[in-house]
Amino acid sequence: MFASRGLVVGLTVALAGLALTGCGTRLNRAPVEDRGTSTSAAPAAPAASHSGEVVVTPVKPLPGAENAGKPGYYTVKQGDTLIRIGLESGQSWKDIARWNNLENANLIEVGQVLRVLPPPPPSQAVASDTGVVTRPVTSSPVAAGAAPGPASAPLSAASGAKPAASATAAPAAAPAPAAAAPAAAGDDDLGFIWPASGSLIAGFDEARNKGYDIAGKAGDPVLAAADGRVVYAGAGLRGYGNLVILKHNNTFLTAYAHNQTLLVKEDQAVRKGQKIAEMGSTDADRVKLHFEIRRQGKPVDPSRYLPAR
C-alpha cells in the first residue's frame, strides 16, 4: 500500500516538473512588436496593477502618422535612409530633414511619415471685423487703401494747391523688365551632356538598371551633365559606392555612382561640363560610371535627354 502511494506521489511530481518545463519554454519566446506594418502605433497590451486592476498604457503614435497617404508625404519602409528617400523623391536629404524638424537625420523609424515636398509659403494674419483672415505674404506689400503704381507728386505745404501738370513733361517711364524667372518645375530643356566619354556597356532597364553604365579607366573624369547644385556627396547609399547627386531644378536630379574620388561638396554649385569626380569601381564589379537621370524622383531613360553620339 505504501509502495502504491509512493508511486502516485512520484508520478504527480514528475507531471508537475514537465508542466513547469513547458511554461519555461513559452516564457523564453517573448512577443515581438512590428511597428513597420502600420502608420499608427498598435494599442499596448493590458498590464495588471498592484490592486489587480487592468491598466492599459497608451503608445505614442509614430511622427507624422496623421499624414500617411497624403500627397507630398512618404512613409518610411524597412531599409530606408534619408539619402535614399531624397533620391526617390527628387529632393535634397537636408531639405527633407529641415521640413520635418529632424534633429538627427539618421534616426528615422519604419512607419514614420515624412514631408517630401516643400511646405506651403508662410501666411500673414490680417485682422478683420469678423475674425482673422490669412493671406500669402508678398515680397512687396502695399499699404492698406493704397493702389500700386507711381507715387503722386507732393502737395505744396503753403497753399495746399496741387502742382500744375507740365505740357513738356516726359511720358512716364516704362517699367523695368522683370528678372528672368528660374526654370519652371516642368521645364525639360536643360541641355544635358554625356557625363563620361567611355562606351555604353549597359542601357536603361526600369526593373534592373535605373540608368546608364559607362565604361572607362580608373581616374577618368566624370562631368556634371547640366548646371546644378550638389545635394549629396558620399558613400552612404548602398549599391552606389562613392556617389554624387546633383539637383538641377524642381524636376530633375542626376546621380553619378562608383567613383574613385569625389571632387565636390554638398551645397556646392556646379556648371555643365565641370569635373565633379573621377571614375572608379567602388561597390561595383568593374571600373564604370553608373549615371541616372531622375524626373521628380523617378528614374527615366537617359536616351530621352542626352544628345546622340
ZADO-1210 file (C-alpha; in nm, 4 decimals, padded with zeros to 6 digits):
<atoms>
<atom x="00.0000" y="00.0000" z="00.0000" code="MET" pos="1"/>
<atom x="00.2819" y="00.2347" z="00.0908" code="PHE" pos="2"/>
<atom x="00.4564" y="00.1451" z="-00.2350" code="ALA" pos="3"/>
<atom x="00.1454" y="00.2369" z="-00.4368" code="SER" pos="4"/>
<atom x="00.1126" y="00.5682" z="-00.2539" code="ARG" pos="5"/>
<atom x="00.4804" y="00.6452" z="-00.3268" code="GLY" pos="6"/>
<atom x="00.4309" y="00.5638" z="-00.6939" code="LEU" pos="7"/>
<atom x="00.1346" y="00.8056" z="-00.7128" code="VAL" pos="8"/>
<atom x="00.3367" y="01.0803" z="-00.5428" code="VAL" pos="9"/>
<atom x="00.6294" y="01.0252" z="-00.7796" code="GLY" pos="10"/>
<atom x="00.4076" y="01.0482" z="-01.0878" code="LEU" pos="11"/>
<atom x="00.2485" y="01.3675" z="-00.9545" code="THR" pos="12"/>
<atom x="00.5909" y="01.5295" z="-00.9011" code="VAL" pos="13"/>
<atom x="00.7081" y="01.4237" z="-01.2478" code="ALA" pos="14"/>
<atom x="00.3981" y="01.5696" z="-01.4165" code="LEU" pos="15"/>
<atom x="00.4399" y="01.8943" z="-01.2271" code="ALA" pos="16"/>
<atom x="00.8017" y="01.9140" z="-01.3424" code="GLY" pos="17"/>
<atom x="00.7002" y="01.8681" z="-01.7050" code="LEU" pos="18"/>
<atom x="00.4393" y="02.1426" z="-01.6727" code="ALA" pos="19"/>
<atom x="00.6979" y="02.3822" z="-01.5300" code="LEU" pos="20"/>
<atom x="00.9409" y="02.2967" z="-01.8107" code="THR" pos="21"/>
<atom x="00.6754" y="02.3753" z="-02.0743" code="GLY" pos="22"/>
<atom x="00.5954" y="02.7063" z="-01.9095" code="CYS" pos="23"/>
<atom x="00.9653" y="02.7987" z="-01.9060" code="GLY" pos="24"/>
<atom x="00.9921" y="02.7419" z="-02.2841" code="THR" pos="25"/>
<atom x="00.6967" y="02.9689" z="-02.3582" code="ARG" pos="26"/>
<atom x="00.8366" y="03.2492" z="-02.1382" code="LEU" pos="27"/>
<atom x="01.1654" y="03.2470" z="-02.3289" code="ASN" pos="28"/>
<atom x="00.9857" y="03.3272" z="-02.6576" code="ARG" pos="29"/>
<atom x="00.8947" y="03.6883" z="-02.5979" code="ALA" pos="30"/>
<atom x="00.6441" y="03.8555" z="-02.8322" code="PRO" pos="31"/>
<atom x="00.7867" y="04.0961" z="-03.0906" code="VAL" pos="32"/>
<atom x="00.6126" y="04.4202" z="-03.1866" code="GLU" pos="33"/>
<atom x="00.6475" y="04.5182" z="-03.5545" code="ASP" pos="34"/>
<atom x="00.5891" y="04.8923" z="-03.5845" code="ARG" pos="35"/>
<atom x="00.6730" y="04.8907" z="-03.9530" code="GLY" pos="36"/>
<atom x="00.3491" y="04.7385" z="-04.0771" code="THR" pos="37"/>
<atom x="00.1268" y="05.0287" z="-03.9786" code="SER" pos="38"/>
<atom x="00.1450" y="05.4045" z="-03.9912" code="THR" pos="39"/>
<atom x="-00.0024" y="05.4297" z="-03.6432" code="SER" pos="40"/>
<atom x="00.1041" y="05.2580" z="-03.3267" code="ALA" pos="41"/>
<atom x="-00.0729" y="04.9403" z="-03.2122" code="ALA" pos="42"/>
<atom x="-00.2566" y="04.9516" z="-02.8794" code="PRO" pos="43"/>
<atom x="-00.0495" y="04.8485" z="-02.5828" code="ALA" pos="44"/>
<atom x="-00.1083" y="04.5145" z="-02.4114" code="ALA" pos="45"/>
<atom x="-00.3013" y="04.5445" z="-02.0832" code="PRO" pos="46"/>
<atom x="-00.0957" y="04.5128" z="-01.7655" code="ALA" pos="47"/>
<atom x="-00.2106" y="04.4229" z="-01.4161" code="ALA" pos="48"/>
<atom x="-00.1661" y="04.6847" z="-01.1442" code="SER" pos="49"/>
<atom x="-00.0817" y="04.6124" z="-00.7775" code="HIS" pos="50"/>
<atom x="-00.4527" y="04.6369" z="-00.6962" code="SER" pos="51"/>
<atom x="-00.5385" y="04.3729" z="-00.9551" code="GLY" pos="52"/>
<atom x="-00.6994" y="04.6192" z="-01.1992" code="GLU" pos="53"/>
<atom x="-00.6069" y="04.6061" z="-01.5684" code="VAL" pos="54"/>
<atom x="-00.4198" y="04.9200" z="-01.6802" code="VAL" pos="55"/>
<atom x="-00.3661" y="04.9998" z="-02.0500" code="VAL" pos="56"/>
<atom x="-00.0627" y="05.2178" z="-02.1212" code="THR" pos="57"/>
<atom x="-00.1129" y="05.4280" z="-02.4381" code="PRO" pos="58"/>
<atom x="00.1597" y="05.4053" z="-02.7038" code="VAL" pos="59"/>
<atom x="00.2805" y="05.7274" z="-02.8628" code="LYS" pos="60"/>
<atom x="00.1923" y="05.7308" z="-03.2364" code="PRO" pos="61"/>
<atom x="00.4745" y="05.7496" z="-03.4876" code="LEU" pos="62"/>
<atom x="00.5676" y="06.1010" z="-03.6066" code="PRO" pos="63"/>
<atom x="00.3534" y="06.2242" z="-03.8953" code="GLY" pos="64"/>
<atom x="00.1194" y="05.9243" z="-03.8862" code="ALA" pos="65"/>
<atom x="-00.1785" y="06.1550" z="-03.9456" code="GLU" pos="66"/>
<atom x="-00.0360" y="06.2411" z="-04.2921" code="ASN" pos="67"/>
<atom x="00.0002" y="05.8846" z="-04.4189" code="ALA" pos="68"/>
<atom x="-00.1169" y="05.8529" z="-04.7789" code="GLY" pos="69"/>
<atom x="-00.1430" y="06.2266" z="-04.8413" code="LYS" pos="70"/>
<atom x="00.0255" y="06.3806" z="-05.1486" code="PRO" pos="71"/>
<atom x="00.3726" y="06.5127" z="-05.0705" code="GLY" pos="72"/>
<atom x="00.4350" y="06.2679" z="-04.7846" code="TYR" pos="73"/>
<atom x="00.6355" y="05.9439" z="-04.7677" code="TYR" pos="74"/>
<atom x="00.6004" y="05.6514" z="-04.5259" code="THR" pos="75"/>
<atom x="00.9385" y="05.5125" z="-04.4197" code="VAL" pos="76"/>
<atom x="00.9986" y="05.1472" z="-04.5144" code="LYS" pos="77"/>
<atom x="01.2447" y="04.8884" z="-04.3875" code="GLN" pos="78"/>
<atom x="01.5961" y="04.9681" z="-04.5132" code="GLY" pos="79"/>
<atom x="01.5234" y="05.3326" z="-04.5989" code="ASP" pos="80"/>
<atom x="01.7707" y="05.6111" z="-04.5311" code="THR" pos="81"/>
<atom x="01.7120" y="05.9815" z="-04.5702" code="LEU" pos="82"/>
<atom x="01.9567" y="05.9840" z="-04.8630" code="ILE" pos="83"/>
<atom x="01.7597" y="05.7154" z="-05.0469" code="ARG" pos="84"/>
<atom x="01.4289" y="05.8883" z="-04.9699" code="ILE" pos="85"/>
<atom x="01.5728" y="06.2099" z="-05.1129" code="GLY" pos="86"/>
<atom x="01.6833" y="06.0316" z="-05.4310" code="LEU" pos="87"/>
<atom x="01.3455" y="05.8596" z="-05.4709" code="GLU" pos="88"/>
<atom x="01.1512" y="06.1831" z="-05.4135" code="SER" pos="89"/>
<atom x="01.3810" y="06.4140" z="-05.6116" code="GLY" pos="90"/>
<atom x="01.4809" y="06.6206" z="-05.3076" code="GLN" pos="91"/>
<atom x="01.7875" y="06.7029" z="-05.1019" code="SER" pos="92"/>
<atom x="01.8080" y="06.4919" z="-04.7869" code="TRP" pos="93"/>
<atom x="01.8970" y="06.8088" z="-04.5973" code="LYS" pos="94"/>
<atom x="01.5753" y="06.9757" z="-04.7143" code="ASP" pos="95"/>
<atom x="01.3719" y="06.6746" z="-04.6028" code="ILE" pos="96"/>
<atom x="01.5411" y="06.6829" z="-04.2616" code="ALA" pos="97"/>
<atom x="01.4631" y="07.0549" z="-04.2285" code="ARG" pos="98"/>
<atom x="01.0998" y="07.0257" z="-04.3431" code="TRP" pos="99"/>
<atom x="01.0425" y="06.7532" z="-04.0811" code="ASN" pos="100"/>
<atom x="01.2427" y="06.9159" z="-03.7989" code="ASN" pos="101"/>
<atom x="01.4708" y="06.6117" z="-03.7710" code="LEU" pos="102"/>
<atom x="01.7467" y="06.6783" z="-03.5193" code="GLU" pos="103"/>
<atom x="01.9298" y="06.3608" z="-03.6254" code="ASN" pos="104"/>
<atom x="01.8865" y="06.2582" z="-03.9882" code="ALA" pos="105"/>
<atom x="01.9992" y="05.9040" z="-03.9044" code="ASN" pos="106"/>
<atom x="01.7096" y="05.8460" z="-03.6647" code="LEU" pos="107"/>
<atom x="01.4007" y="05.7618" z="-03.8662" code="ILE" pos="108"/>
<atom x="01.1546" y="05.4816" z="-03.7892" code="GLU" pos="109"/>
<atom x="00.9739" y="05.2330" z="-04.0082" code="VAL" pos="110"/>
<atom x="00.6186" y="05.3655" z="-04.0404" code="GLY" pos="111"/>
<atom x="00.7172" y="05.7271" z="-03.9754" code="GLN" pos="112"/>
<atom x="00.5650" y="05.9695" z="-04.2295" code="VAL" pos="113"/>
<atom x="00.7893" y="06.2411" z="-04.3739" code="LEU" pos="114"/>
<atom x="00.7122" y="06.5511" z="-04.5779" code="ARG" pos="115"/>
<atom x="00.8991" y="06.5225" z="-04.9095" code="VAL" pos="116"/>
<atom x="00.7646" y="06.8320" z="-05.0864" code="LEU" pos="117"/>
<atom x="00.8324" y="07.1904" z="-04.9763" code="PRO" pos="118"/>
<atom x="00.5807" y="07.3232" z="-04.7228" code="PRO" pos="119"/>
<atom x="00.3395" y="07.5932" z="-04.8433" code="PRO" pos="120"/>
<atom x="00.4599" y="07.9541" z="-04.8190" code="PRO" pos="121"/>
<atom x="00.4060" y="08.1259" z="-04.4843" code="PRO" pos="122"/>
<atom x="00.0876" y="08.3274" z="-04.4420" code="SER" pos="123"/>
<atom x="00.0308" y="08.6643" z="-04.2847" code="GLN" pos="124"/>
<atom x="-00.2551" y="08.7139" z="-04.0406" code="ALA" pos="125"/>
<atom x="-00.4773" y="09.0140" z="-04.1150" code="VAL" pos="126"/>
<atom x="-00.7296" y="09.1280" z="-03.8521" code="ALA" pos="127"/>
<atom x="-01.0871" y="09.1836" z="-03.9654" code="SER" pos="128"/>
<atom x="-01.4209" y="09.2671" z="-03.8015" code="ASP" pos="129"/>
<atom x="-01.5283" y="08.9060" z="-03.8238" code="THR" pos="130"/>
<atom x="-01.2083" y="08.7417" z="-03.7083" code="GLY" pos="131"/>
<atom x="-00.8652" y="08.6710" z="-03.8513" code="VAL" pos="132"/>
<atom x="-00.8073" y="08.6231" z="-04.2224" code="VAL" pos="133"/>
<atom x="-00.4836" y="08.4836" z="-04.3606" code="THR" pos="134"/>
<atom x="-00.3284" y="08.5738" z="-04.6909" code="ARG" pos="135"/>
<atom x="00.0055" y="08.4875" z="-04.8517" code="PRO" pos="136"/>
<atom x="00.2968" y="08.7132" z="-04.7699" code="VAL" pos="137"/>
<atom x="00.4078" y="08.9142" z="-05.0723" code="THR" pos="138"/>
<atom x="00.7594" y="09.0330" z="-05.1419" code="SER" pos="139"/>
<atom x="00.6482" y="09.3969" z="-05.1656" code="SER" pos="140"/>
<atom x="00.3315" y="09.4539" z="-04.9600" code="PRO" pos="141"/>
<atom x="00.1148" y="09.7560" z="-05.0412" code="VAL" pos="142"/>
<atom x="-00.0222" y="09.9724" z="-04.7615" code="ALA" pos="143"/>
<atom x="-00.3925" y="09.9308" z="-04.6892" code="ALA" pos="144"/>
<atom x="-00.6069" y="10.1511" z="-04.9134" code="GLY" pos="145"/>
<atom x="-00.3210" y="10.2417" z="-05.1466" code="ALA" pos="146"/>
<atom x="-00.3184" y="10.1284" z="-05.5065" code="ALA" pos="147"/>
<atom x="00.0070" y="10.0084" z="-05.6592" code="PRO" pos="148"/>
<atom x="00.1592" y="10.2451" z="-05.9132" code="GLY" pos="149"/>
<atom x="00.3849" y="10.5532" z="-05.9364" code="PRO" pos="150"/>
<atom x="00.3790" y="10.7856" z="-05.6365" code="ALA" pos="151"/>
<atom x="00.1939" y="11.1198" z="-05.6659" code="SER" pos="152"/>
<atom x="00.3819" y="11.4493" z="-05.6544" code="ALA" pos="153"/>
<atom x="00.3771" y="11.6056" z="-05.3050" code="PRO" pos="154"/>
<atom x="00.1297" y="11.8870" z="-05.2283" code="LEU" pos="155"/>
<atom x="00.2516" y="12.2388" z="-05.1526" code="SER" pos="156"/>
<atom x="00.2580" y="12.2854" z="-04.7766" code="ALA" pos="157"/>
<atom x="00.1822" y="12.6594" z="-04.8038" code="ALA" pos="158"/>
<atom x="-00.1062" y="12.6811" z="-05.0475" code="SER" pos="159"/>
<atom x="-00.2365" y="12.3250" z="-05.0439" code="GLY" pos="160"/>
<atom x="-00.2779" y="12.3511" z="-05.4240" code="ALA" pos="161"/>
<atom x="-00.1958" y="12.0608" z="-05.6488" code="LYS" pos="162"/>
<atom x="00.1043" y="12.1176" z="-05.8754" code="PRO" pos="163"/>
<atom x="00.0150" y="12.2010" z="-06.2344" code="ALA" pos="164"/>
<atom x="00.0890" y="11.9423" z="-06.4968" code="ALA" pos="165"/>
<atom x="00.3704" y="12.0413" z="-06.7300" code="SER" pos="166"/>
<atom x="00.2936" y="12.0360" z="-07.1012" code="ALA" pos="167"/>
<atom x="00.6518" y="11.9378" z="-07.1743" code="THR" pos="168"/>
<atom x="00.6674" y="11.6661" z="-06.9122" code="ALA" pos="169"/>
<atom x="00.8234" y="11.3478" z="-07.0389" code="ALA" pos="170"/>
<atom x="00.5980" y="11.0441" z="-07.0638" code="PRO" pos="171"/>
<atom x="00.6087" y="10.8028" z="-06.7742" code="ALA" pos="172"/>
<atom x="00.8990" y="10.5646" z="-06.7956" code="ALA" pos="173"/>
<atom x="00.8143" y="10.2102" z="-06.8889" code="ALA" pos="174"/>
<atom x="00.8549" y="09.9638" z="-06.6032" code="PRO" pos="175"/>
<atom x="01.1866" y="09.7836" z="-06.5914" code="ALA" pos="176"/>
<atom x="01.1726" y="09.4313" z="-06.7304" code="PRO" pos="177"/>
<atom x="01.1349" y="09.1652" z="-06.4653" code="ALA" pos="178"/>
<atom x="01.4313" y="08.9470" z="-06.3838" code="ALA" pos="179"/>
<atom x="01.4365" y="08.6144" z="-06.5619" code="ALA" pos="180"/>
<atom x="01.2433" y="08.3566" z="-06.3649" code="ALA" pos="181"/>
<atom x="01.4106" y="08.0302" z="-06.2669" code="PRO" pos="182"/>
<atom x="01.3365" y="07.7230" z="-06.4749" code="ALA" pos="183"/>
<atom x="00.9813" y="07.6050" z="-06.4292" code="ALA" pos="184"/>
<atom x="00.9184" y="07.2785" z="-06.2488" code="ALA" pos="185"/>
<atom x="00.8172" y="07.1092" z="-06.5731" code="GLY" pos="186"/>
<atom x="01.0999" y="07.2516" z="-06.7872" code="ASP" pos="187"/>
<atom x="01.2780" y="06.9593" z="-06.9522" code="ASP" pos="188"/>
<atom x="01.5126" y="07.1678" z="-07.1647" code="ASP" pos="189"/>
<atom x="01.8337" y="07.1545" z="-06.9590" code="LEU" pos="190"/>
<atom x="02.0630" y="07.0577" z="-07.2459" code="GLY" pos="191"/>
<atom x="02.2120" y="06.7533" z="-07.0732" code="PHE" pos="192"/>
<atom x="02.5542" y="06.6301" z="-07.1912" code="ILE" pos="193"/>
<atom x="02.7164" y="06.2907" z="-07.1527" code="TRP" pos="194"/>
<atom x="02.8932" y="06.2690" z="-06.8148" code="PRO" pos="195"/>
<atom x="03.1772" y="06.0477" z="-06.9431" code="ALA" pos="196"/>
<atom x="03.3362" y="05.9668" z="-07.2791" code="SER" pos="197"/>
<atom x="03.3517" y="05.5877" z="-07.2497" code="GLY" pos="198"/>
<atom x="03.1364" y="05.3361" z="-07.4325" code="SER" pos="199"/>
<atom x="02.7911" y="05.2391" z="-07.3086" code="LEU" pos="200"/>
<atom x="02.8075" y="04.8915" z="-07.1511" code="ILE" pos="201"/>
<atom x="02.4562" y="04.8701" z="-07.0001" code="ALA" pos="202"/>
<atom x="02.1451" y="05.0577" z="-07.1033" code="GLY" pos="203"/>
<atom x="01.8365" y="05.1653" z="-06.9117" code="PHE" pos="204"/>
<atom x="01.6036" y="04.8982" z="-06.7773" code="ASP" pos="205"/>
<atom x="01.3436" y="05.0184" z="-06.5286" code="GLU" pos="206"/>
<atom x="01.3455" y="04.6870" z="-06.3408" code="ALA" pos="207"/>
<atom x="01.7180" y="04.6026" z="-06.3440" code="ARG" pos="208"/>
<atom x="01.9233" y="04.9104" z="-06.4308" code="ASN" pos="209"/>
<atom x="01.7875" y="05.2552" z="-06.3466" code="LYS" pos="210"/>
<atom x="02.0328" y="05.4405" z="-06.5697" code="GLY" pos="211"/>
<atom x="02.3359" y="05.4008" z="-06.7961" code="TYR" pos="212"/>
<atom x="02.6601" y="05.2188" z="-06.7183" code="ASP" pos="213"/>
<atom x="02.9524" y="05.3844" z="-06.8984" code="ILE" pos="214"/>
<atom x="03.2943" y="05.2172" z="-06.9288" code="ALA" pos="215"/>
<atom x="03.6258" y="05.3843" z="-06.8594" code="GLY" pos="216"/>
<atom x="03.9566" y="05.3676" z="-06.6761" code="LYS" pos="217"/>
<atom x="04.0170" y="05.4451" z="-06.3115" code="ALA" pos="218"/>
<atom x="04.0642" y="05.8193" z="-06.2760" code="GLY" pos="219"/>
<atom x="03.8772" y="05.9168" z="-06.5945" code="ASP" pos="220"/>
<atom x="03.6856" y="06.2455" z="-06.5495" code="PRO" pos="221"/>
<atom x="03.3187" y="06.2415" z="-06.4523" code="VAL" pos="222"/>
<atom x="03.1405" y="06.5585" z="-06.5665" code="LEU" pos="223"/>
<atom x="02.8256" y="06.7356" z="-06.4493" code="ALA" pos="224"/>
<atom x="02.5580" y="06.6701" z="-06.7127" code="ALA" pos="225"/>
<atom x="02.3986" y="07.0150" z="-06.6529" code="ALA" pos="226"/>
<atom x="02.4203" y="07.3143" z="-06.4219" code="ASP" pos="227"/>
<atom x="02.3081" y="07.2309" z="-06.0715" code="GLY" pos="228"/>
<atom x="02.3757" y="07.2082" z="-05.7008" code="ARG" pos="229"/>
<atom x="02.5339" y="06.9184" z="-05.5118" code="VAL" pos="230"/>
<atom x="02.2730" y="06.7722" z="-05.2779" code="VAL" pos="231"/>
<atom x="02.4763" y="06.4648" z="-05.1826" code="TYR" pos="232"/>
<atom x="02.8429" y="06.3610" z="-05.1977" code="ALA" pos="233"/>
<atom x="02.9431" y="06.0499" z="-05.0080" code="GLY" pos="234"/>
<atom x="02.9203" y="05.6720" z="-04.9771" code="ALA" pos="235"/>
<atom x="02.6087" y="05.6361" z="-04.7629" code="GLY" pos="236"/>
<atom x="02.3797" y="05.4741" z="-05.0208" code="LEU" pos="237"/>
<atom x="02.4306" y="05.1002" z="-05.0528" code="ARG" pos="238"/>
<atom x="02.4973" y="04.9779" z="-05.4060" code="GLY" pos="239"/>
<atom x="02.6218" y="05.3139" z="-05.5367" code="TYR" pos="240"/>
<atom x="02.9703" y="05.3406" z="-05.3850" code="GLY" pos="241"/>
<atom x="03.1127" y="05.6917" z="-05.3851" code="ASN" pos="242"/>
<atom x="02.8165" y="05.8899" z="-05.5132" code="LEU" pos="243"/>
<atom x="02.7400" y="06.2456" z="-05.6260" code="VAL" pos="244"/>
<atom x="02.3801" y="06.3651" z="-05.6661" code="ILE" pos="245"/>
<atom x="02.3067" y="06.6956" z="-05.8394" code="LEU" pos="246"/>
<atom x="01.9769" y="06.8820" z="-05.8293" code="LYS" pos="247"/>
<atom x="01.9158" y="07.0864" z="-06.1441" code="HIS" pos="248"/>
<atom x="01.5702" y="07.2345" z="-06.0806" code="ASN" pos="249"/>
<atom x="01.2460" y="07.1348" z="-05.9127" code="ASN" pos="250"/>
<atom x="01.2102" y="06.8493" z="-06.1608" code="THR" pos="251"/>
<atom x="01.5468" y="06.6860" z="-06.2258" code="PHE" pos="252"/>
<atom x="01.8231" y="06.5128" z="-06.0322" code="LEU" pos="253"/>
<atom x="02.1237" y="06.3306" z="-06.1762" code="THR" pos="254"/>
<atom x="02.3301" y="06.0663" z="-05.9949" code="ALA" pos="255"/>
<atom x="02.6936" y="05.9620" z="-06.0588" code="TYR" pos="256"/>
<atom x="02.7976" y="05.6382" z="-05.8853" code="ALA" pos="257"/>
<atom x="03.1012" y="05.4083" z="-05.8221" code="HIS" pos="258"/>
<atom x="03.3535" y="05.6935" z="-05.8308" code="ASN" pos="259"/>
<atom x="03.7117" y="05.6598" z="-05.7163" code="GLN" pos="260"/>
<atom x="03.7366" y="06.0192" z="-05.5946" code="THR" pos="261"/>
<atom x="03.4764" y="06.2902" z="-05.5284" code="LEU" pos="262"/>
<atom x="03.5775" y="06.6446" z="-05.6186" code="LEU" pos="263"/>
<atom x="03.2745" y="06.8418" z="-05.4961" code="VAL" pos="264"/>
<atom x="03.0997" y="06.9018" z="-05.1649" code="LYS" pos="265"/>
<atom x="02.7354" y="06.9261" z="-05.0653" code="GLU" pos="266"/>
<atom x="02.5626" y="07.2593" z="-05.1389" code="ASP" pos="267"/>
<atom x="02.8287" y="07.3481" z="-05.3967" code="GLN" pos="268"/>
<atom x="02.7061" y="07.4996" z="-05.7250" code="ALA" pos="269"/>
<atom x="02.8469" y="07.3323" z="-06.0362" code="VAL" pos="270"/>
<atom x="02.8398" y="07.4132" z="-06.4064" code="ARG" pos="271"/>
<atom x="02.7644" y="07.1865" z="-06.7009" code="LYS" pos="272"/>
<atom x="03.0820" y="07.0021" z="-06.8042" code="GLY" pos="273"/>
<atom x="03.2598" y="07.0642" z="-06.4717" code="GLN" pos="274"/>
<atom x="03.4672" y="06.7722" z="-06.3436" code="LYS" pos="275"/>
<atom x="03.2921" y="06.6527" z="-06.0277" code="ILE" pos="276"/>
<atom x="03.4552" y="06.3120" z="-05.9709" code="ALA" pos="277"/>
<atom x="03.6997" y="06.0538" z="-06.1021" code="GLU" pos="278"/>
<atom x="03.5734" y="05.7218" z="-06.2317" code="MET" pos="279"/>
<atom x="03.6271" y="05.4150" z="-06.0148" code="GLY" pos="280"/>
<atom x="03.4872" y="05.0787" z="-05.9058" code="SER" pos="281"/>
<atom x="03.3557" y="05.1412" z="-05.5522" code="THR" pos="282"/>
<atom x="03.0713" y="04.8984" z="-05.4767" code="ASP" pos="283"/>
<atom x="03.0909" y="04.7664" z="-05.8353" code="ALA" pos="284"/>
<atom x="03.2373" y="04.4675" z="-06.0214" code="ASP" pos="285"/>
<atom x="03.4500" y="04.6823" z="-06.2548" code="ARG" pos="286"/>
<atom x="03.5530" y="05.0391" z="-06.3271" code="VAL" pos="287"/>
<atom x="03.2487" y="05.2220" z="-06.4619" code="LYS" pos="288"/>
<atom x="03.0209" y="05.5192" z="-06.4140" code="LEU" pos="289"/>
<atom x="02.6593" y="05.4453" z="-06.3280" code="HIS" pos="290"/>
<atom x="02.4619" y="05.7526" z="-06.4353" code="PHE" pos="291"/>
<atom x="02.0958" y="05.8209" z="-06.3621" code="GLU" pos="292"/>
<atom x="01.8546" y="06.0956" z="-06.4640" code="ILE" pos="293"/>
<atom x="01.5568" y="06.1205" z="-06.2288" code="ARG" pos="294"/>
<atom x="01.2459" y="06.3198" z="-06.3081" code="ARG" pos="295"/>
<atom x="01.0578" y="06.4074" z="-05.9866" code="GLN" pos="296"/>
<atom x="01.2427" y="06.1196" z="-05.8223" code="GLY" pos="297"/>
<atom x="01.1548" y="05.8569" z="-06.0824" code="LYS" pos="298"/>
<atom x="01.4411" y="05.7173" z="-06.2947" code="PRO" pos="299"/>
<atom x="01.3937" y="05.7872" z="-06.6654" code="VAL" pos="300"/>
<atom x="01.5713" y="05.6641" z="-06.9771" code="ASP" pos="301"/>
<atom x="01.8738" y="05.8933" z="-07.0337" code="PRO" pos="302"/>
<atom x="01.8374" y="05.8485" z="-07.4109" code="SER" pos="303"/>
<atom x="01.5379" y="06.0830" z="-07.3932" code="ARG" pos="304"/>
<atom x="01.7616" y="06.3685" z="-07.2751" code="TYR" pos="305"/>
<atom x="02.1216" y="06.3007" z="-07.3829" code="LEU" pos="306"/>
<atom x="02.2416" y="06.4043" z="-07.7312" code="PRO" pos="307"/>
<atom x="02.3155" y="06.1331" z="-07.9878" code="ALA" pos="308"/>
<atom x="02.6794" y="06.0301" z="-08.0172" code="ARG" pos="309"/>
</atoms>
